[in-house]
Amino acid sequence: MAKAAKLAFWDDSWDLREKDCPCDVHFIEWLDREKITDSAIYHFGTGNHHHVGLECARESRRNSVLGITAAPQEYDKYVELAIARPEVLRRYNVVFGDIYLLNERLLPNFDVVTLFHLCEFRSEKTDSYGGLTDLEVANLLTDRTRRGGHILFFTTSFAFDWDGPMSAKRVIARWEKERPVERVGDYKSLLVYRKKE
């Protein structure tokens, strides 16, 4: 019997550091600027801080967030948060898993999708257990975005414009051709698209 491949997980986590990774802070600001409330959001990468989930759960926003993390430390922090503040669970749920193993049949439709960490985590190990590509992840989550909904990317991610095997910028360029989306602008470190009606 062949040895089974182990999950490629992220053995690190970070607290809210607006200087290094401002995407979550900018995202909440963008939601407020656009007056987006009572919406369903898919959030790729929760951070130890769980800023997006906590802020969206506020009564003034009432956004429901499904987050995914491949960092055990971040998931442990979420469990601690859930125990300490169960009211947050009404609007914020997190799964531990590999975004490259998403099952479209288990996903609802979303109003907003964040793909801030596109191309940051995929490796040869992901191939060993049949994980999706970054383009396939972007396509799948776009298919699960309602018409008129938004898909956002993080332009100062280390993988956005790097010289590695595949940058997020290159994936986005292909994705734009394959899905009915239009670029609607930038907000600070974020690149914002809308799914066509």
C-alpha positions in Angstrom: 0.0 0.0 0.0 1.4 3.4 -1.0 2.1 5.8 1.8 -0.7 8.4 2.0 0.3 12.1 1.7 -0.2 14.2 4.8 -2.1 17.5 4.7 -0.1 20.6 3.8 -0.9 22.9 6.7 0.4 26.2 7.9 2.5 25.8 11.0 2.3 29.4 12.0 -0.2 32.2 12.7 -0.2 35.9 13.3 -2.0 38.5 15.3 -3.5 41.6 13.7 -0.6 43.5 12.1 -1.9 46.3 9.9 1.6 47.2 8.9 2.6 43.8 7.5 -0.8 42.3 6.5 -3.5 45.0 6.4 -6.0 43.1 4.2 -8.4 42.2 7.0 -8.5 45.8 8.4 -8.9 47.2 4.9 -11.7 44.7 4.1 -13.8 45.8 7.1 -13.2 49.4 6.1 -14.3 48.5 2.5 -17.5 46.8 3.8 -18.4 49.8 5.8 -17.7 52.2 2.9 -19.9 50.1 0.6 -22.5 49.7 3.3 -22.5 45.9 3.0 -24.5 44.4 5.8 -26.5 41.2 6.3 -24.4 39.4 3.7 -22.8 36.0 3.4 -19.0 36.1 3.2 -16.4 33.5 2.5 -13.0 34.5 4.1 -9.8 32.7 3.1 -7.3 32.9 6.1 -8.7 34.0 9.5 -5.5 35.0 11.3 -5.1 34.4 15.0 -7.0 37.7 15.5 -10.2 36.6 13.7 -10.7 40.3 13.0 -13.0 39.8 10.0 -15.3 37.4 11.8 -15.5 39.4 15.0 -16.1 42.7 13.2 -18.7 41.3 10.8 -20.6 39.7 13.8 -21.3 43.1 15.3 -24.9 44.1 15.3 -24.2 47.1 13.2 -22.9 44.9 10.3 -24.7 41.5 10.8 -22.6 39.8 8.1 -22.3 36.1 8.3 -18.7 34.8 7.7 -17.5 31.3 6.9 -13.7 31.3 7.3 -11.2 28.7 6.5 -7.7 28.3 8.0 -5.0 25.7 7.5 -3.2 26.8 10.7 -4.0 24.7 13.7 -3.1 27.6 16.0 -5.7 29.9 14.3 -8.3 27.2 14.6 -7.4 26.7 18.3 -7.9 30.4 18.9 -11.3 30.2 17.2 -12.3 27.4 19.6 -11.2 29.6 22.5 -13.2 32.5 21.0 -16.3 30.3 20.5 -16.2 29.1 24.2 -15.7 32.6 25.6 -18.1 34.4 23.2 -20.8 32.0 22.0 -22.9 34.8 20.6 -20.2 35.3 17.8 -21.0 31.8 16.5 -24.4 33.0 15.2 -22.5 34.9 12.5 -18.9 33.5 12.4 -17.9 30.0 11.7 -14.5 28.7 10.9 -13.4 25.4 9.4 -9.9 23.9 9.6 -8.9 22.6 6.2 -7.1 23.0 3.0 -8.8 25.5 0.6 -7.4 23.3 -2.2 -9.7 20.5 -1.1 -13.0 22.5 -1.2 -16.1 20.5 -2.0 -18.4 22.7 -4.0 -21.4 20.6 -2.9 -20.9 21.7 0.7 -20.7 25.4 -0.1 -23.6 27.8 -0.1 -23.8 30.9 -2.2 -21.9 34.0 -1.1 -22.3 37.7 -1.5 -18.6 38.4 -0.9 -15.5 36.2 -1.3 -12.0 37.1 -0.1 -9.1 35.5 -1.8 -6.4 37.4 0.0 -4.0 34.5 0.3 -4.3 33.1 -3.2 -1.0 31.5 -4.4 0.6 31.7 -0.9 0.1 28.2 0.3 0.0 25.7 -2.6 2.9 23.4 -3.1 4.0 20.0 -4.6 2.5 18.4 -1.4 -0.9 19.7 -2.5 -0.5 17.9 -5.8 0.3 14.7 -3.9 -3.3 14.5 -2.6 -5.1 15.9 -5.6 -5.6 19.5 -4.4 -7.2 22.1 -6.7 -5.0 24.7 -8.3 -5.3 28.4 -7.3 -7.2 29.1 -10.5 -9.6 26.2 -9.8 -10.2 27.6 -6.3 -10.8 31.1 -7.7 -13.2 29.7 -10.3 -15.1 27.5 -7.8 -15.6 30.3 -5.3 -16.6 32.7 -8.1 -19.2 30.1 -9.2 -20.5 30.2 -5.6 -20.7 34.0 -5.6 -24.1 35.5 -6.3 -24.5 37.8 -9.4 -23.6 41.3 -8.4 -21.5 39.9 -5.5 -17.8 40.8 -4.9 -14.5 38.9 -5.0 -11.5 40.6 -3.4 -7.8 40.1 -3.7 -4.8 41.4 -1.6 -2.3 43.3 -3.8 0.5 43.4 -1.3 0.5 39.7 -0.6 4.0 38.3 -1.2 2.5 36.0 -3.8 0.6 38.7 -5.7 3.4 39.6 -8.1 6.3 37.3 -7.2 8.6 35.4 -9.5 7.5 32.0 -8.2 5.8 29.3 -10.3 2.4 31.1 -10.3 1.6 34.6 -9.0 -1.8 35.7 -7.9 -1.6 38.4 -10.5 -1.2 35.9 -13.3 -4.0 33.7 -11.9 -6.3 36.7 -11.7 -5.5 37.6 -15.3 -6.6 34.0 -16.5 -9.6 34.0 -14.1 -10.9 37.3 -15.6 -11.1 35.6 -19.0 -12.8 32.4 -17.6 -15.5 33.9 -15.4 -18.1 36.7 -15.8 -16.4 39.3 -13.6 -15.4 42.9 -13.9 -12.9 44.9 -12.0 -14.5 47.7 -10.1 -11.5 49.3 -8.5 -9.1 49.2 -5.6 -9.4 50.0 -1.9 -6.1 50.5 -0.3 -4.4 47.1 -0.4 -7.4 45.4 -2.0 -8.3 44.7 -5.6 -12.1 44.5 -6.0 -14.1 42.6 -8.6 -17.9 42.2 -9.1 -19.6 39.2 -10.6 -21.6 40.4 -13.5 -25.4 40.4 -13.2 
